[in-house]
Amino acid sequence: MEVITMSANNAAELYTAGKLAEALEISQGKVKKLIQVHGIEPDEIKRGCKYYGQSTLQKLKAEVKKS
């Protein structure tokens, strides 16, 4: 797993499950379930919070369109 350090440039590219839910217009619970079902690992864990990158957003967006 590659660890991404937070900087001004890539901070906007990292999302919590809540932010992913907002972007996908679905519930946070559904996002967490999709992450678990597909075995998606966070790009960064900072102070107990899991952060996911743009690639995760794209994967989840494709899954939401399928259902």
PyMOL Python script that loads the backbone (N, CA, C, O; Angstrom):
from pymol import cmd

cmd.read_pdbstr("""\
ATOM      1  N   MET A   1       0.849  -1.178   0.000  1.00  0.00           N
ATOM      2  CA  MET A   1       0.000   0.000   0.000  1.00  0.00           C
ATOM      3  C   MET A   1       0.889   1.233   0.000  1.00  0.00           C
ATOM      4  O   MET A   1       1.790   1.369   0.827  1.00  0.00           O
ATOM      5  N   GLU A   2       0.624   2.112  -0.925  1.00  0.00           N
ATOM      6  CA  GLU A   2       1.381   3.360  -1.020  1.00  0.00           C
ATOM      7  C   GLU A   2       0.783   4.382  -0.067  1.00  0.00           C
ATOM      8  O   GLU A   2      -0.435   4.552  -0.010  1.00  0.00           O
ATOM      9  N   VAL A   3       1.628   5.047   0.666  1.00  0.00           N
ATOM     10  CA  VAL A   3       1.169   6.062   1.609  1.00  0.00           C
ATOM     11  C   VAL A   3       1.357   7.428   0.976  1.00  0.00           C
ATOM     12  O   VAL A   3       2.445   7.768   0.511  1.00  0.00           O
ATOM     13  N   ILE A   4       0.297   8.196   0.965  1.00  0.00           N
ATOM     14  CA  ILE A   4       0.333   9.540   0.400  1.00  0.00           C
ATOM     15  C   ILE A   4       0.383  10.531   1.549  1.00  0.00           C
ATOM     16  O   ILE A   4      -0.427  10.463   2.474  1.00  0.00           O
ATOM     17  N   THR A   5       1.323  11.437   1.490  1.00  0.00           N
ATOM     18  CA  THR A   5       1.378  12.461   2.529  1.00  0.00           C
ATOM     19  C   THR A   5       0.469  13.607   2.131  1.00  0.00           C
ATOM     20  O   THR A   5       0.366  13.958   0.955  1.00  0.00           O
ATOM     21  N   MET A   6      -0.179  14.175   3.108  1.00  0.00           N
ATOM     22  CA  MET A   6      -1.114  15.259   2.834  1.00  0.00           C
ATOM     23  C   MET A   6      -0.347  16.558   2.606  1.00  0.00           C
ATOM     24  O   MET A   6       0.481  16.959   3.423  1.00  0.00           O
ATOM     25  N   SER A   7      -0.634  17.194   1.501  1.00  0.00           N
ATOM     26  CA  SER A   7      -0.075  18.507   1.212  1.00  0.00           C
ATOM     27  C   SER A   7      -1.191  19.348   0.607  1.00  0.00           C
ATOM     28  O   SER A   7      -2.300  18.857   0.395  1.00  0.00           O
ATOM     29  N   ALA A   8      -0.905  20.580   0.336  1.00  0.00           N
ATOM     30  CA  ALA A   8      -1.925  21.465  -0.231  1.00  0.00           C
ATOM     31  C   ALA A   8      -2.401  20.945  -1.585  1.00  0.00           C
ATOM     32  O   ALA A   8      -3.569  21.115  -1.933  1.00  0.00           O
ATOM     33  N   ASN A   9      -1.514  20.314  -2.351  1.00  0.00           N
ATOM     34  CA  ASN A   9      -1.873  19.847  -3.686  1.00  0.00           C
ATOM     35  C   ASN A   9      -2.757  18.617  -3.677  1.00  0.00           C
ATOM     36  O   ASN A   9      -3.718  18.547  -4.444  1.00  0.00           O
ATOM     37  N   ASN A  10      -2.454  17.634  -2.816  1.00  0.00           N
ATOM     38  CA  ASN A  10      -3.222  16.402  -2.885  1.00  0.00           C
ATOM     39  C   ASN A  10      -4.268  16.276  -1.794  1.00  0.00           C
ATOM     40  O   ASN A  10      -4.990  15.280  -1.769  1.00  0.00           O
ATOM     41  N   ALA A  11      -4.381  17.235  -0.897  1.00  0.00           N
ATOM     42  CA  ALA A  11      -5.385  17.164   0.158  1.00  0.00           C
ATOM     43  C   ALA A  11      -6.789  17.162  -0.439  1.00  0.00           C
ATOM     44  O   ALA A  11      -7.682  16.494   0.082  1.00  0.00           O
ATOM     45  N   ALA A  12      -6.988  17.895  -1.515  1.00  0.00           N
ATOM     46  CA  ALA A  12      -8.296  17.956  -2.148  1.00  0.00           C
ATOM     47  C   ALA A  12      -8.634  16.645  -2.852  1.00  0.00           C
ATOM     48  O   ALA A  12      -9.799  16.407  -3.170  1.00  0.00           O
ATOM     49  N   GLU A  13      -7.657  15.801  -3.100  1.00  0.00           N
ATOM     50  CA  GLU A  13      -7.870  14.551  -3.809  1.00  0.00           C
ATOM     51  C   GLU A  13      -8.178  13.393  -2.867  1.00  0.00           C
ATOM     52  O   GLU A  13      -8.431  12.284  -3.339  1.00  0.00           O
ATOM     53  N   LEU A  14      -8.168  13.605  -1.566  1.00  0.00           N
ATOM     54  CA  LEU A  14      -8.444  12.548  -0.604  1.00  0.00           C
ATOM     55  C   LEU A  14      -9.821  12.757   0.010  1.00  0.00           C
ATOM     56  O   LEU A  14     -10.207  13.877   0.346  1.00  0.00           O
ATOM     57  N   TYR A  15     -10.552  11.655   0.148  1.00  0.00           N
ATOM     58  CA  TYR A  15     -11.930  11.713   0.620  1.00  0.00           C
ATOM     59  C   TYR A  15     -12.146  10.756   1.787  1.00  0.00           C
ATOM     60  O   TYR A  15     -11.588   9.659   1.803  1.00  0.00           O
ATOM     61  N   THR A  16     -12.942  11.162   2.750  1.00  0.00           N
ATOM     62  CA  THR A  16     -13.421  10.246   3.779  1.00  0.00           C
ATOM     63  C   THR A  16     -14.640   9.526   3.194  1.00  0.00           C
ATOM     64  O   THR A  16     -15.126   9.893   2.124  1.00  0.00           O
ATOM     65  N   ALA A  17     -15.124   8.513   3.887  1.00  0.00           N
ATOM     66  CA  ALA A  17     -16.321   7.808   3.418  1.00  0.00           C
ATOM     67  C   ALA A  17     -17.496   8.780   3.304  1.00  0.00           C
ATOM     68  O   ALA A  17     -18.315   8.671   2.391  1.00  0.00           O
ATOM     69  N   GLY A  18     -17.570   9.716   4.223  1.00  0.00           N
ATOM     70  CA  GLY A  18     -18.643  10.709   4.179  1.00  0.00           C
ATOM     71  C   GLY A  18     -18.570  11.595   2.952  1.00  0.00           C
ATOM     72  O   GLY A  18     -19.589  11.897   2.332  1.00  0.00           O
ATOM     73  N   LYS A  19     -17.364  12.010   2.603  1.00  0.00           N
ATOM     74  CA  LYS A  19     -17.183  12.859   1.415  1.00  0.00           C
ATOM     75  C   LYS A  19     -17.446  12.066   0.138  1.00  0.00           C
ATOM     76  O   LYS A  19     -17.987  12.603  -0.829  1.00  0.00           O
ATOM     77  N   LEU A  20     -17.060  10.776   0.134  1.00  0.00           N
ATOM     78  CA  LEU A  20     -17.369   9.926  -1.016  1.00  0.00           C
ATOM     79  C   LEU A  20     -18.887   9.814  -1.175  1.00  0.00           C
ATOM     80  O   LEU A  20     -19.409   9.882  -2.287  1.00  0.00           O
ATOM     81  N   ALA A  21     -19.582   9.642  -0.058  1.00  0.00           N
ATOM     82  CA  ALA A  21     -21.042   9.533  -0.089  1.00  0.00           C
ATOM     83  C   ALA A  21     -21.669  10.800  -0.663  1.00  0.00           C
ATOM     84  O   ALA A  21     -22.590  10.729  -1.477  1.00  0.00           O
ATOM     85  N   GLU A  22     -21.171  11.952  -0.240  1.00  0.00           N
ATOM     86  CA  GLU A  22     -21.678  13.224  -0.772  1.00  0.00           C
ATOM     87  C   GLU A  22     -21.441  13.320  -2.273  1.00  0.00           C
ATOM     88  O   GLU A  22     -22.332  13.716  -3.025  1.00  0.00           O
ATOM     89  N   ALA A  23     -20.242  12.957  -2.704  1.00  0.00           N
ATOM     90  CA  ALA A  23     -19.892  13.055  -4.120  1.00  0.00           C
ATOM     91  C   ALA A  23     -20.734  12.106  -4.974  1.00  0.00           C
ATOM     92  O   ALA A  23     -21.083  12.430  -6.109  1.00  0.00           O
ATOM     93  N   LEU A  24     -21.059  10.933  -4.420  1.00  0.00           N
ATOM     94  CA  LEU A  24     -21.817   9.929  -5.159  1.00  0.00           C
ATOM     95  C   LEU A  24     -23.325  10.040  -4.934  1.00  0.00           C
ATOM     96  O   LEU A  24     -24.114   9.355  -5.585  1.00  0.00           O
ATOM     97  N   GLU A  25     -23.710  10.913  -4.005  1.00  0.00           N
ATOM     98  CA  GLU A  25     -25.115  11.123  -3.661  1.00  0.00           C
ATOM     99  C   GLU A  25     -25.788   9.834  -3.197  1.00  0.00           C
ATOM    100  O   GLU A  25     -26.911   9.523  -3.596  1.00  0.00           O
ATOM    101  N   ILE A  26     -25.077   9.089  -2.342  1.00  0.00           N
ATOM    102  CA  ILE A  26     -25.614   7.888  -1.707  1.00  0.00           C
ATOM    103  C   ILE A  26     -25.299   7.969  -0.218  1.00  0.00           C
ATOM    104  O   ILE A  26     -24.588   8.874   0.219  1.00  0.00           O
ATOM    105  N   SER A  27     -25.821   7.036   0.556  1.00  0.00           N
ATOM    106  CA  SER A  27     -25.596   7.073   1.999  1.00  0.00           C
ATOM    107  C   SER A  27     -24.172   6.644   2.349  1.00  0.00           C
ATOM    108  O   SER A  27     -23.525   5.907   1.605  1.00  0.00           O
ATOM    109  N   GLN A  28     -23.708   7.118   3.486  1.00  0.00           N
ATOM    110  CA  GLN A  28     -22.376   6.758   3.961  1.00  0.00           C
ATOM    111  C   GLN A  28     -22.302   5.256   4.243  1.00  0.00           C
ATOM    112  O   GLN A  28     -21.265   4.632   4.021  1.00  0.00           O
ATOM    113  N   GLY A  29     -23.382   4.686   4.725  1.00  0.00           N
ATOM    114  CA  GLY A  29     -23.424   3.247   4.985  1.00  0.00           C
ATOM    115  C   GLY A  29     -23.231   2.437   3.721  1.00  0.00           C
ATOM    116  O   GLY A  29     -22.540   1.418   3.731  1.00  0.00           O
ATOM    117  N   LYS A  30     -23.838   2.886   2.628  1.00  0.00           N
ATOM    118  CA  LYS A  30     -23.688   2.188   1.349  1.00  0.00           C
ATOM    119  C   LYS A  30     -22.248   2.292   0.851  1.00  0.00           C
ATOM    120  O   LYS A  30     -21.710   1.330   0.302  1.00  0.00           O
ATOM    121  N   VAL A  31     -21.626   3.450   1.040  1.00  0.00           N
ATOM    122  CA  VAL A  31     -20.223   3.623   0.647  1.00  0.00           C
ATOM    123  C   VAL A  31     -19.350   2.657   1.439  1.00  0.00           C
ATOM    124  O   VAL A  31     -18.498   1.976   0.868  1.00  0.00           O
ATOM    125  N   LYS A  32     -19.558   2.597   2.748  1.00  0.00           N
ATOM    126  CA  LYS A  32     -18.754   1.710   3.590  1.00  0.00           C
ATOM    127  C   LYS A  32     -18.948   0.256   3.190  1.00  0.00           C
ATOM    128  O   LYS A  32     -17.995  -0.523   3.200  1.00  0.00           O
ATOM    129  N   LYS A  33     -20.178  -0.118   2.839  1.00  0.00           N
ATOM    130  CA  LYS A  33     -20.443  -1.490   2.415  1.00  0.00           C
ATOM    131  C   LYS A  33     -19.732  -1.795   1.099  1.00  0.00           C
ATOM    132  O   LYS A  33     -19.140  -2.864   0.954  1.00  0.00           O
ATOM    133  N   LEU A  34     -19.781  -0.873   0.141  1.00  0.00           N
ATOM    134  CA  LEU A  34     -19.092  -1.071  -1.139  1.00  0.00           C
ATOM    135  C   LEU A  34     -17.584  -1.198  -0.937  1.00  0.00           C
ATOM    136  O   LEU A  34     -16.935  -2.030  -1.572  1.00  0.00           O
ATOM    137  N   ILE A  35     -17.033  -0.376  -0.057  1.00  0.00           N
ATOM    138  CA  ILE A  35     -15.599  -0.431   0.232  1.00  0.00           C
ATOM    139  C   ILE A  35     -15.240  -1.795   0.808  1.00  0.00           C
ATOM    140  O   ILE A  35     -14.232  -2.390   0.426  1.00  0.00           O
ATOM    141  N   GLN A  36     -16.064  -2.286   1.725  1.00  0.00           N
ATOM    142  CA  GLN A  36     -15.802  -3.577   2.360  1.00  0.00           C
ATOM    143  C   GLN A  36     -15.957  -4.725   1.364  1.00  0.00           C
ATOM    144  O   GLN A  36     -15.099  -5.606   1.301  1.00  0.00           O
ATOM    145  N   VAL A  37     -17.033  -4.724   0.593  1.00  0.00           N
ATOM    146  CA  VAL A  37     -17.307  -5.797  -0.363  1.00  0.00           C
ATOM    147  C   VAL A  37     -16.195  -5.910  -1.403  1.00  0.00           C
ATOM    148  O   VAL A  37     -15.812  -7.015  -1.786  1.00  0.00           O
ATOM    149  N   HIS A  38     -15.682  -4.784  -1.853  1.00  0.00           N
ATOM    150  CA  HIS A  38     -14.660  -4.781  -2.900  1.00  0.00           C
ATOM    151  C   HIS A  38     -13.238  -4.797  -2.346  1.00  0.00           C
ATOM    152  O   HIS A  38     -12.274  -4.770  -3.111  1.00  0.00           O
ATOM    153  N   GLY A  39     -13.104  -4.839  -1.034  1.00  0.00           N
ATOM    154  CA  GLY A  39     -11.781  -4.928  -0.416  1.00  0.00           C
ATOM    155  C   GLY A  39     -10.896  -3.731  -0.704  1.00  0.00           C
ATOM    156  O   GLY A  39      -9.684  -3.879  -0.858  1.00  0.00           O
ATOM    157  N   ILE A  40     -11.479  -2.564  -0.779  1.00  0.00           N
ATOM    158  CA  ILE A  40     -10.727  -1.343  -1.083  1.00  0.00           C
ATOM    159  C   ILE A  40     -10.007  -0.872   0.173  1.00  0.00           C
ATOM    160  O   ILE A  40     -10.620  -0.709   1.228  1.00  0.00           O
ATOM    161  N   GLU A  41      -8.722  -0.660   0.054  1.00  0.00           N
ATOM    162  CA  GLU A  41      -7.895  -0.186   1.166  1.00  0.00           C
ATOM    163  C   GLU A  41      -7.757   1.335   1.086  1.00  0.00           C
ATOM    164  O   GLU A  41      -7.700   1.893  -0.009  1.00  0.00           O
ATOM    165  N   PRO A  42      -7.704   2.001   2.225  1.00  0.00           N
ATOM    166  CA  PRO A  42      -7.522   3.460   2.201  1.00  0.00           C
ATOM    167  C   PRO A  42      -6.139   3.836   1.678  1.00  0.00           C
ATOM    168  O   PRO A  42      -5.171   3.098   1.857  1.00  0.00           O
ATOM    169  N   ASP A  43      -6.066   4.984   1.037  1.00  0.00           N
ATOM    170  CA  ASP A  43      -4.782   5.488   0.554  1.00  0.00           C
ATOM    171  C   ASP A  43      -3.963   6.059   1.700  1.00  0.00           C
ATOM    172  O   ASP A  43      -2.733   6.082   1.648  1.00  0.00           O
ATOM    173  N   GLU A  44      -4.651   6.517   2.730  1.00  0.00           N
ATOM    174  CA  GLU A  44      -3.960   7.079   3.894  1.00  0.00           C
ATOM    175  C   GLU A  44      -4.841   6.913   5.122  1.00  0.00           C
ATOM    176  O   GLU A  44      -6.065   7.028   5.045  1.00  0.00           O
ATOM    177  N   ILE A  45      -4.207   6.643   6.249  1.00  0.00           N
ATOM    178  CA  ILE A  45      -4.900   6.637   7.533  1.00  0.00           C
ATOM    179  C   ILE A  45      -4.187   7.654   8.405  1.00  0.00           C
ATOM    180  O   ILE A  45      -2.991   7.540   8.671  1.00  0.00           O
ATOM    181  N   LYS A  46      -4.937   8.644   8.840  1.00  0.00           N
ATOM    182  CA  LYS A  46      -4.346   9.703   9.648  1.00  0.00           C
ATOM    183  C   LYS A  46      -5.239   9.943  10.855  1.00  0.00           C
ATOM    184  O   LYS A  46      -6.415  10.280  10.711  1.00  0.00           O
ATOM    185  N   ARG A  47      -4.679   9.768  12.040  1.00  0.00           N
ATOM    186  CA  ARG A  47      -5.412   9.942  13.298  1.00  0.00           C
ATOM    187  C   ARG A  47      -6.692   9.122  13.328  1.00  0.00           C
ATOM    188  O   ARG A  47      -7.726   9.587  13.806  1.00  0.00           O
ATOM    189  N   GLY A  48      -6.616   7.910  12.818  1.00  0.00           N
ATOM    190  CA  GLY A  48      -7.758   7.008  12.848  1.00  0.00           C
ATOM    191  C   GLY A  48      -8.766   7.198  11.732  1.00  0.00           C
ATOM    192  O   GLY A  48      -9.702   6.408  11.610  1.00  0.00           O
ATOM    193  N   CYS A  49      -8.598   8.227  10.916  1.00  0.00           N
ATOM    194  CA  CYS A  49      -9.507   8.469   9.791  1.00  0.00           C
ATOM    195  C   CYS A  49      -8.928   7.857   8.525  1.00  0.00           C
ATOM    196  O   CYS A  49      -7.734   7.977   8.251  1.00  0.00           O
ATOM    197  N   LYS A  50      -9.783   7.205   7.764  1.00  0.00           N
ATOM    198  CA  LYS A  50      -9.360   6.593   6.505  1.00  0.00           C
ATOM    199  C   LYS A  50      -9.667   7.554   5.360  1.00  0.00           C
ATOM    200  O   LYS A  50     -10.770   8.091   5.255  1.00  0.00           O
ATOM    201  N   TYR A  51      -8.675   7.753   4.514  1.00  0.00           N
ATOM    202  CA  TYR A  51      -8.813   8.649   3.373  1.00  0.00           C
ATOM    203  C   TYR A  51      -8.615   7.861   2.084  1.00  0.00           C
ATOM    204  O   TYR A  51      -7.694   7.052   1.969  1.00  0.00           O
ATOM    205  N   TYR A  52      -9.486   8.110   1.124  1.00  0.00           N
ATOM    206  CA  TYR A  52      -9.460   7.408  -0.151  1.00  0.00           C
ATOM    207  C   TYR A  52      -9.205   8.405  -1.268  1.00  0.00           C
ATOM    208  O   TYR A  52      -9.624   9.559  -1.192  1.00  0.00           O
ATOM    209  N   GLY A  53      -8.514   7.951  -2.305  1.00  0.00           N
ATOM    210  CA  GLY A  53      -8.141   8.819  -3.410  1.00  0.00           C
ATOM    211  C   GLY A  53      -9.166   8.855  -4.528  1.00  0.00           C
ATOM    212  O   GLY A  53     -10.233   8.245  -4.449  1.00  0.00           O
ATOM    213  N   GLN A  54      -8.815   9.580  -5.558  1.00  0.00           N
ATOM    214  CA  GLN A  54      -9.666   9.758  -6.733  1.00  0.00           C
ATOM    215  C   GLN A  54      -9.980   8.420  -7.395  1.00  0.00           C
ATOM    216  O   GLN A  54     -11.085   8.231  -7.906  1.00  0.00           O
ATOM    217  N   SER A  55      -9.030   7.491  -7.395  1.00  0.00           N
ATOM    218  CA  SER A  55      -9.266   6.185  -8.022  1.00  0.00           C
ATOM    219  C   SER A  55     -10.392   5.436  -7.320  1.00  0.00           C
ATOM    220  O   SER A  55     -11.187   4.758  -7.972  1.00  0.00           O
ATOM    221  N   THR A  56     -10.464   5.552  -6.004  1.00  0.00           N
ATOM    222  CA  THR A  56     -11.548   4.911  -5.258  1.00  0.00           C
ATOM    223  C   THR A  56     -12.883   5.541  -5.629  1.00  0.00           C
ATOM    224  O   THR A  56     -13.880   4.838  -5.795  1.00  0.00           O
ATOM    225  N   LEU A  57     -12.904   6.848  -5.756  1.00  0.00           N
ATOM    226  CA  LEU A  57     -14.130   7.536  -6.158  1.00  0.00           C
ATOM    227  C   LEU A  57     -14.608   7.019  -7.508  1.00  0.00           C
ATOM    228  O   LEU A  57     -15.799   6.770  -7.693  1.00  0.00           O
ATOM    229  N   GLN A  58     -13.686   6.855  -8.450  1.00  0.00           N
ATOM    230  CA  GLN A  58     -14.054   6.370  -9.781  1.00  0.00           C
ATOM    231  C   GLN A  58     -14.571   4.933  -9.728  1.00  0.00           C
ATOM    232  O   GLN A  58     -15.548   4.604 -10.401  1.00  0.00           O
ATOM    233  N   LYS A  59     -13.924   4.069  -8.929  1.00  0.00           N
ATOM    234  CA  LYS A  59     -14.377   2.680  -8.788  1.00  0.00           C
ATOM    235  C   LYS A  59     -15.781   2.631  -8.210  1.00  0.00           C
ATOM    236  O   LYS A  59     -16.640   1.903  -8.707  1.00  0.00           O
ATOM    237  N   LEU A  60     -16.011   3.404  -7.164  1.00  0.00           N
ATOM    238  CA  LEU A  60     -17.322   3.399  -6.523  1.00  0.00           C
ATOM    239  C   LEU A  60     -18.388   3.989  -7.438  1.00  0.00           C
ATOM    240  O   LEU A  60     -19.529   3.526  -7.449  1.00  0.00           O
ATOM    241  N   LYS A  61     -18.017   5.004  -8.199  1.00  0.00           N
ATOM    242  CA  LYS A  61     -18.960   5.618  -9.138  1.00  0.00           C
ATOM    243  C   LYS A  61     -19.416   4.583 -10.169  1.00  0.00           C
ATOM    244  O   LYS A  61     -20.594   4.530 -10.522  1.00  0.00           O
ATOM    245  N   ALA A  62     -18.481   3.766 -10.649  1.00  0.00           N
ATOM    246  CA  ALA A  62     -18.818   2.714 -11.608  1.00  0.00           C
ATOM    247  C   ALA A  62     -19.742   1.676 -10.975  1.00  0.00           C
ATOM    248  O   ALA A  62     -20.672   1.200 -11.624  1.00  0.00           O
ATOM    249  N   GLU A  63     -19.497   1.326  -9.726  1.00  0.00           N
ATOM    250  CA  GLU A  63     -20.338   0.355  -9.027  1.00  0.00           C
ATOM    251  C   GLU A  63     -21.744   0.896  -8.791  1.00  0.00           C
ATOM    252  O   GLU A  63     -22.720   0.153  -8.898  1.00  0.00           O
ATOM    253  N   VAL A  64     -21.853   2.164  -8.475  1.00  0.00           N
ATOM    254  CA  VAL A  64     -23.162   2.773  -8.236  1.00  0.00           C
ATOM    255  C   VAL A  64     -23.974   2.782  -9.534  1.00  0.00           C
ATOM    256  O   VAL A  64     -25.184   2.559  -9.514  1.00  0.00           O
ATOM    257  N   LYS A  65     -23.306   3.039 -10.657  1.00  0.00           N
ATOM    258  CA  LYS A  65     -24.001   3.050 -11.948  1.00  0.00           C
ATOM    259  C   LYS A  65     -24.530   1.665 -12.301  1.00  0.00           C
ATOM    260  O   LYS A  65     -25.583   1.546 -12.927  1.00  0.00           O
ATOM    261  N   LYS A  66     -23.798   0.602 -11.898  1.00  0.00           N
ATOM    262  CA  LYS A  66     -24.218  -0.771 -12.190  1.00  0.00           C
ATOM    263  C   LYS A  66     -25.505  -1.128 -11.466  1.00  0.00           C
ATOM    264  O   LYS A  66     -26.337  -1.873 -11.985  1.00  0.00           O
ATOM    265  N   SER A  67     -25.662  -0.591 -10.263  1.00  0.00           N
ATOM    266  CA  SER A  67     -26.828  -0.987  -9.456  1.00  0.00           C
ATOM    267  C   SER A  67     -28.008  -0.073  -9.609  1.00  0.00           C
ATOM    268  O   SER A  67     -29.047  -0.295  -8.986  1.00  0.00           O
TER     269      SER A  67
END
""", "prot")
cmd.dss("prot")
cmd.show_as("cartoon", "prot")
cmd.util.cbc("prot")
cmd.orient("prot")
